[in-house]
């Protein structure tokens, strides 16, 4: 799936808050870089951490919430 399509799906998951999405992708990508388990059912060996994080959010594998 193209990045634009993934971004549109991920934006739906965060009520179209692009800043929340950007922060969530960054935090998740950092977690993956530090050894967090990848929750996708595809080969991610040639994907960037940020692309993995975006796809996880778009597919609903990661829940994004506002910390209070």
Biopython code that builds the backbone (N, CA, C, O; Angstrom):
import numpy as np
from Bio.PDB.StructureBuilder import StructureBuilder

atoms = [
    (1, "UNK", "N", (0.843, -1.177, 0.000)),
    (1, "UNK", "CA", (0.000, 0.000, 0.000)),
    (1, "UNK", "C", (0.891, 1.243, 0.000)),
    (1, "UNK", "O", (1.939, 1.269, 0.646)),
    (2, "UNK", "N", (0.472, 2.243, -0.712)),
    (2, "UNK", "CA", (1.249, 3.474, -0.818)),
    (2, "UNK", "C", (1.238, 4.246, 0.497)),
    (2, "UNK", "O", (0.308, 4.129, 1.295)),
    (3, "UNK", "N", (2.271, 5.024, 0.705)),
    (3, "UNK", "CA", (2.404, 5.799, 1.939)),
    (3, "UNK", "C", (1.227, 6.751, 2.128)),
    (3, "UNK", "O", (0.766, 6.944, 3.253)),
    (4, "UNK", "N", (0.740, 7.344, 1.051)),
    (4, "UNK", "CA", (-0.381, 8.270, 1.157)),
    (4, "UNK", "C", (-1.634, 7.562, 1.661)),
    (4, "UNK", "O", (-2.382, 8.112, 2.470)),
    (5, "UNK", "N", (-1.858, 6.353, 1.183)),
    (5, "UNK", "CA", (-3.018, 5.574, 1.616)),
    (5, "UNK", "C", (-2.876, 5.167, 3.081)),
    (5, "UNK", "O", (-3.836, 5.245, 3.847)),
    (6, "UNK", "N", (-1.686, 4.739, 3.464)),
    (6, "UNK", "CA", (-1.438, 4.369, 4.860)),
    (6, "UNK", "C", (-1.636, 5.563, 5.778)),
    (6, "UNK", "O", (-2.227, 5.438, 6.851)),
    (7, "UNK", "N", (-1.142, 6.715, 5.357)),
    (7, "UNK", "CA", (-1.282, 7.920, 6.157)),
    (7, "UNK", "C", (-2.747, 8.285, 6.326)),
    (7, "UNK", "O", (-3.166, 8.658, 7.422)),
    (8, "UNK", "N", (-3.524, 8.186, 5.272)),
    (8, "UNK", "CA", (-4.950, 8.488, 5.358)),
    (8, "UNK", "C", (-5.657, 7.537, 6.322)),
    (8, "UNK", "O", (-6.490, 7.974, 7.116)),
    (9, "UNK", "N", (-5.341, 6.257, 6.263)),
    (9, "UNK", "CA", (-5.939, 5.287, 7.180)),
    (9, "UNK", "C", (-5.510, 5.549, 8.618)),
    (9, "UNK", "O", (-6.323, 5.472, 9.539)),
    (10, "UNK", "N", (-4.232, 5.858, 8.808)),
    (10, "UNK", "CA", (-3.725, 6.135, 10.152)),
    (10, "UNK", "C", (-4.349, 7.405, 10.718)),
    (10, "UNK", "O", (-4.646, 7.469, 11.911)),
    (11, "UNK", "N", (-4.550, 8.409, 9.883)),
    (11, "UNK", "CA", (-5.192, 9.648, 10.340)),
    (11, "UNK", "C", (-6.609, 9.395, 10.841)),
    (11, "UNK", "O", (-7.054, 10.026, 11.800)),
    (12, "UNK", "N", (-7.313, 8.482, 10.199)),
    (12, "UNK", "CA", (-8.654, 8.123, 10.662)),
    (12, "UNK", "C", (-8.607, 7.566, 12.076)),
    (12, "UNK", "O", (-9.508, 7.819, 12.877)),
    (13, "UNK", "N", (-7.568, 6.814, 12.382)),
    (13, "UNK", "CA", (-7.436, 6.175, 13.703)),
    (13, "UNK", "C", (-7.184, 7.186, 14.815)),
    (13, "UNK", "O", (-7.453, 6.897, 15.981)),
    (14, "UNK", "N", (-6.670, 8.370, 14.474)),
    (14, "UNK", "CA", (-6.368, 9.399, 15.477)),
    (14, "UNK", "C", (-7.251, 10.634, 15.294)),
    (14, "UNK", "O", (-6.844, 11.748, 15.623)),
    (15, "UNK", "N", (-8.443, 10.432, 14.776)),
    (15, "UNK", "CA", (-9.413, 11.525, 14.571)),
    (15, "UNK", "C", (-8.830, 12.689, 13.763)),
    (15, "UNK", "O", (-9.111, 13.856, 14.034)),
    (16, "UNK", "N", (-8.020, 12.341, 12.771)),
    (16, "UNK", "CA", (-7.450, 13.299, 11.824)),
    (16, "UNK", "C", (-6.557, 14.352, 12.486)),
    (16, "UNK", "O", (-6.445, 15.472, 11.987)),
    (17, "UNK", "N", (-5.930, 14.001, 13.592)),
    (17, "UNK", "CA", (-4.984, 14.882, 14.280)),
    (17, "UNK", "C", (-3.572, 14.538, 13.795)),
    (17, "UNK", "O", (-2.946, 13.598, 14.284)),
    (18, "UNK", "N", (-3.088, 15.311, 12.831)),
    (18, "UNK", "CA", (-1.801, 14.986, 12.216)),
    (18, "UNK", "C", (-0.633, 15.120, 13.189)),
    (18, "UNK", "O", (0.377, 14.432, 13.040)),
    (19, "UNK", "N", (-0.759, 15.991, 14.174)),
    (19, "UNK", "CA", (0.323, 16.147, 15.150)),
    (19, "UNK", "C", (0.384, 14.947, 16.095)),
    (19, "UNK", "O", (1.467, 14.485, 16.453)),
    (20, "UNK", "N", (-0.776, 14.451, 16.492)),
    (20, "UNK", "CA", (-0.837, 13.252, 17.321)),
    (20, "UNK", "C", (-0.277, 12.062, 16.548)),
    (20, "UNK", "O", (0.456, 11.246, 17.107)),
    (21, "UNK", "N", (-0.617, 11.961, 15.273)),
    (21, "UNK", "CA", (-0.104, 10.866, 14.450)),
    (21, "UNK", "C", (1.414, 10.943, 14.322)),
    (21, "UNK", "O", (2.103, 9.933, 14.462)),
    (22, "UNK", "N", (1.927, 12.124, 14.061)),
    (22, "UNK", "CA", (3.382, 12.287, 13.916)),
    (22, "UNK", "C", (4.102, 11.897, 15.206)),
    (22, "UNK", "O", (5.135, 11.230, 15.169)),
    (23, "UNK", "N", (3.559, 12.309, 16.326)),
    (23, "UNK", "CA", (4.171, 11.968, 17.613)),
    (23, "UNK", "C", (4.098, 10.459, 17.873)),
    (23, "UNK", "O", (5.060, 9.855, 18.347)),
    (24, "UNK", "N", (2.953, 9.865, 17.559)),
    (24, "UNK", "CA", (2.771, 8.430, 17.783)),
    (24, "UNK", "C", (3.712, 7.617, 16.901)),
    (24, "UNK", "O", (4.306, 6.643, 17.364)),
    (25, "UNK", "N", (3.852, 8.003, 15.650)),
    (25, "UNK", "CA", (4.757, 7.296, 14.738)),
    (25, "UNK", "C", (6.190, 7.417, 15.248)),
    (25, "UNK", "O", (6.934, 6.436, 15.243)),
    (26, "UNK", "N", (6.577, 8.599, 15.684)),
    (26, "UNK", "CA", (7.928, 8.798, 16.200)),
    (26, "UNK", "C", (8.215, 7.955, 17.429)),
    (26, "UNK", "O", (9.268, 7.324, 17.523)),
    (27, "UNK", "N", (7.282, 7.943, 18.369)),
    (27, "UNK", "CA", (7.477, 7.161, 19.592)),
    (27, "UNK", "C", (7.508, 5.663, 19.297)),
    (27, "UNK", "O", (8.316, 4.927, 19.863)),
    (28, "UNK", "N", (6.625, 5.224, 18.410)),
    (28, "UNK", "CA", (6.584, 3.799, 18.081)),
    (28, "UNK", "C", (7.833, 3.386, 17.305)),
    (28, "UNK", "O", (8.386, 2.313, 17.546)),
    (29, "UNK", "N", (8.276, 4.226, 16.379)),
    (29, "UNK", "CA", (9.485, 3.927, 15.616)),
    (29, "UNK", "C", (10.691, 3.819, 16.553)),
    (29, "UNK", "O", (11.543, 2.948, 16.376)),
    (30, "UNK", "N", (10.758, 4.695, 17.537)),
    (30, "UNK", "CA", (11.843, 4.634, 18.521)),
    (30, "UNK", "C", (11.770, 3.338, 19.333)),
    (30, "UNK", "O", (12.790, 2.706, 19.606)),
    (31, "UNK", "N", (10.551, 2.956, 19.712)),
    (31, "UNK", "CA", (10.385, 1.707, 20.461)),
    (31, "UNK", "C", (10.829, 0.504, 19.635)),
    (31, "UNK", "O", (11.478, -0.404, 20.153)),
    (32, "UNK", "N", (10.479, 0.499, 18.353)),
    (32, "UNK", "CA", (10.890, -0.597, 17.469)),
    (32, "UNK", "C", (12.413, -0.623, 17.338)),
    (32, "UNK", "O", (13.024, -1.692, 17.364)),
    (33, "UNK", "N", (13.019, 0.547, 17.199)),
    (33, "UNK", "CA", (14.479, 0.629, 17.095)),
    (33, "UNK", "C", (15.162, 0.092, 18.350)),
    (33, "UNK", "O", (16.281, -0.417, 18.297)),
    (34, "UNK", "N", (14.465, 0.216, 19.481)),
    (34, "UNK", "CA", (15.023, -0.257, 20.753)),
    (34, "UNK", "C", (14.618, -1.694, 21.077)),
    (34, "UNK", "O", (14.830, -2.166, 22.194)),
    (35, "UNK", "N", (14.033, -2.387, 20.096)),
    (35, "UNK", "CA", (13.769, -3.807, 20.272)),
    (35, "UNK", "C", (12.327, -4.219, 20.517)),
    (35, "UNK", "O", (12.069, -5.390, 20.796)),
    (36, "UNK", "N", (11.385, -3.300, 20.422)),
    (36, "UNK", "CA", (9.978, -3.657, 20.619)),
    (36, "UNK", "C", (9.525, -4.622, 19.526)),
    (36, "UNK", "O", (10.020, -4.581, 18.400)),
    (37, "UNK", "N", (8.590, -5.480, 19.872)),
    (37, "UNK", "CA", (8.083, -6.468, 18.934)),
    (37, "UNK", "C", (7.265, -5.798, 17.830)),
    (37, "UNK", "O", (6.415, -4.951, 18.105)),
    (38, "UNK", "N", (7.525, -6.178, 16.601)),
    (38, "UNK", "CA", (6.781, -5.657, 15.450)),
    (38, "UNK", "C", (5.496, -6.457, 15.331)),
    (38, "UNK", "O", (5.526, -7.686, 15.387)),
    (39, "UNK", "N", (4.376, -5.783, 15.170)),
    (39, "UNK", "CA", (3.076, -6.439, 15.192)),
    (39, "UNK", "C", (2.448, -6.630, 13.819)),
    (39, "UNK", "O", (1.236, -6.815, 13.711)),
    (40, "UNK", "N", (3.251, -6.588, 12.784)),
    (40, "UNK", "CA", (2.743, -6.791, 11.432)),
    (40, "UNK", "C", (2.986, -8.227, 10.997)),
    (40, "UNK", "O", (3.936, -8.869, 11.445)),
    (41, "UNK", "N", (2.125, -8.724, 10.126)),
    (41, "UNK", "CA", (2.232, -10.088, 9.628)),
    (41, "UNK", "C", (2.889, -10.151, 8.257)),
    (41, "UNK", "O", (2.585, -11.042, 7.464)),
    (42, "UNK", "N", (3.780, -9.221, 7.974)),
    (42, "UNK", "CA", (4.479, -9.175, 6.688)),
    (42, "UNK", "C", (5.981, -9.094, 6.946)),
    (42, "UNK", "O", (6.414, -8.853, 8.073)),
    (43, "UNK", "N", (6.772, -9.297, 5.893)),
    (43, "UNK", "CA", (8.228, -9.177, 6.002)),
    (43, "UNK", "C", (8.581, -7.690, 6.085)),
    (43, "UNK", "O", (8.321, -6.929, 5.153)),
    (44, "UNK", "N", (9.164, -7.293, 7.191)),
    (44, "UNK", "CA", (9.507, -5.886, 7.399)),
    (44, "UNK", "C", (11.015, -5.641, 7.344)),
    (44, "UNK", "O", (11.481, -4.575, 7.747)),
    (45, "UNK", "N", (11.777, -6.611, 6.854)),
    (45, "UNK", "CA", (13.231, -6.517, 6.892)),
    (45, "UNK", "C", (13.792, -5.345, 6.080)),
    (45, "UNK", "O", (14.876, -4.853, 6.392)),
    (46, "UNK", "N", (13.082, -4.893, 5.055)),
    (46, "UNK", "CA", (13.581, -3.780, 4.256)),
    (46, "UNK", "C", (12.777, -2.492, 4.455)),
    (46, "UNK", "O", (12.864, -1.570, 3.644)),
    (47, "UNK", "N", (11.994, -2.434, 5.538)),
    (47, "UNK", "CA", (11.176, -1.255, 5.835)),
    (47, "UNK", "C", (11.852, -0.386, 6.884)),
    (47, "UNK", "O", (12.575, -0.888, 7.745)),
    (48, "UNK", "N", (11.615, 0.921, 6.810)),
    (48, "UNK", "CA", (12.090, 1.844, 7.836)),
    (48, "UNK", "C", (11.199, 1.699, 9.066)),
    (48, "UNK", "O", (10.036, 1.310, 8.957)),
    (49, "UNK", "N", (11.745, 2.010, 10.219)),
    (49, "UNK", "CA", (10.980, 1.915, 11.461)),
    (49, "UNK", "C", (9.730, 2.790, 11.425)),
    (49, "UNK", "O", (8.673, 2.394, 11.916)),
    (50, "UNK", "N", (9.857, 3.978, 10.843)),
    (50, "UNK", "CA", (8.700, 4.874, 10.780)),
    (50, "UNK", "C", (7.602, 4.313, 9.877)),
    (50, "UNK", "O", (6.417, 4.498, 10.154)),
    (51, "UNK", "N", (7.986, 3.634, 8.808)),
    (51, "UNK", "CA", (7.001, 3.024, 7.924)),
    (51, "UNK", "C", (6.290, 1.865, 8.610)),
    (51, "UNK", "O", (5.089, 1.666, 8.425)),
    (52, "UNK", "N", (7.033, 1.106, 9.399)),
    (52, "UNK", "CA", (6.431, 0.009, 10.163)),
    (52, "UNK", "C", (5.430, 0.575, 11.160)),
    (52, "UNK", "O", (4.310, 0.079, 11.277)),
    (53, "UNK", "N", (5.838, 1.612, 11.874)),
    (53, "UNK", "CA", (4.964, 2.236, 12.871)),
    (53, "UNK", "C", (3.694, 2.781, 12.227)),
    (53, "UNK", "O", (2.599, 2.595, 12.758)),
    (54, "UNK", "N", (3.833, 3.447, 11.093)),
    (54, "UNK", "CA", (2.674, 4.000, 10.399)),
    (54, "UNK", "C", (1.715, 2.892, 9.976)),
    (54, "UNK", "O", (0.500, 3.028, 10.123)),
    (55, "UNK", "N", (2.256, 1.806, 9.457)),
    (55, "UNK", "CA", (1.405, 0.698, 9.019)),
    (55, "UNK", "C", (0.718, 0.027, 10.216)),
    (55, "UNK", "O", (-0.447, -0.359, 10.127)),
    (56, "UNK", "N", (1.434, -0.107, 11.320)),
    (56, "UNK", "CA", (0.823, -0.689, 12.519)),
    (56, "UNK", "C", (-0.365, 0.146, 12.991)),
    (56, "UNK", "O", (-1.401, -0.402, 13.368)),
    (57, "UNK", "N", (-0.218, 1.455, 12.972)),
    (57, "UNK", "CA", (-1.299, 2.344, 13.381)),
    (57, "UNK", "C", (-2.453, 2.261, 12.383)),
    (57, "UNK", "O", (-3.613, 2.171, 12.786)),
    (58, "UNK", "N", (-2.146, 2.290, 11.092)),
    (58, "UNK", "CA", (-3.178, 2.234, 10.054)),
    (58, "UNK", "C", (-3.996, 0.954, 10.136)),
    (58, "UNK", "O", (-5.203, 0.969, 9.893)),
    (59, "UNK", "N", (-3.342, -0.158, 10.478)),
    (59, "UNK", "CA", (-4.025, -1.447, 10.577)),
    (59, "UNK", "C", (-4.693, -1.667, 11.930)),
    (59, "UNK", "O", (-5.340, -2.692, 12.146)),
    (60, "UNK", "N", (-4.538, -0.716, 12.833)),
    (60, "UNK", "CA", (-5.157, -0.850, 14.142)),
    (60, "UNK", "C", (-4.417, -1.796, 15.091)),
    (60, "UNK", "O", (-4.977, -2.230, 16.098)),
    (61, "UNK", "N", (-3.168, -2.114, 14.773)),
    (61, "UNK", "CA", (-2.372, -3.016, 15.625)),
    (61, "UNK", "C", (-1.842, -2.263, 16.843)),
    (61, "UNK", "O", (-1.513, -2.872, 17.861)),
    (62, "UNK", "N", (-1.759, -0.926, 16.733)),
    (62, "UNK", "CA", (-1.301, -0.065, 17.808)),
    (62, "UNK", "C", (-2.411, 0.949, 18.094)),
    (62, "UNK", "O", (-2.940, 1.577, 17.177)),
    (63, "UNK", "N", (-2.750, 1.101, 19.348)),
    (63, "UNK", "CA", (-3.754, 2.081, 19.744)),
    (63, "UNK", "C", (-3.057, 3.372, 20.165)),
    (63, "UNK", "O", (-2.106, 3.349, 20.946)),
    (64, "UNK", "N", (-3.530, 4.470, 19.651)),
    (64, "UNK", "CA", (-2.941, 5.769, 19.960)),
    (64, "UNK", "C", (-3.907, 6.519, 20.871)),
    (64, "UNK", "O", (-5.099, 6.627, 20.584)),
    (65, "UNK", "N", (-3.370, 7.030, 21.970)),
    (65, "UNK", "CA", (-4.199, 7.826, 22.876)),
    (65, "UNK", "C", (-3.410, 9.019, 23.369)),
    (65, "UNK", "O", (-2.180, 9.039, 23.317)),
    (66, "UNK", "N", (-4.131, 10.006, 23.843)),
    (66, "UNK", "CA", (-3.512, 11.207, 24.380)),
    (66, "UNK", "C", (-3.197, 10.937, 25.854)),
    (66, "UNK", "O", (-4.062, 10.539, 26.635)),
    (67, "UNK", "N", (-1.923, 11.168, 26.206)),
    (67, "UNK", "CA", (-1.512, 10.977, 27.598)),
    (67, "UNK", "C", (-1.954, 12.191, 28.397)),
    (67, "UNK", "O", (-1.788, 13.334, 27.971)),
    (68, "UNK", "N", (-2.518, 11.919, 29.559)),
    (68, "UNK", "CA", (-2.995, 13.043, 30.353)),
    (68, "UNK", "C", (-2.266, 13.247, 31.621)),
    (68, "UNK", "O", (-2.582, 14.169, 32.374)),
]
sb = StructureBuilder()
sb.init_structure("model")
sb.init_model(0)
sb.init_chain("A")
sb.init_seg("    ")
for serial, (resi, resn, name, xyz) in enumerate(atoms, 1):
    if name == "N":
        sb.init_residue(resn, " ", resi, " ")
    sb.init_atom(name, np.array(xyz, "f"), 0.0, 1.0, " ", f" {name:<3s}", serial, name[0])
structure = sb.get_structure()
